[in-house]
Amino acid sequence: MAVDKKWVAVESVVRAALVDRDVLKHPPESNEDWMWLAATITDHIVAAFETTPRDAG
């Protein structure tokens, strides 16, 4: 089975963000909770990688 190293790298960063927010013990319940979870995941990704958005058009 081939391993996509980029996917594995992103998955590990997302997993770390989920642990940082302790989502297993405190799952998001409100829109604000979801916003903070998304922000935490985004923070972890941006801190770990050089990111360039794809053209949306």
ABEGO torsion letter per residue (X at the ends): XBBBAAAAAAAAAAAAAAAAAGAAABBBABAAAAAAAAAAAAAAAAAABBBBBBBAX
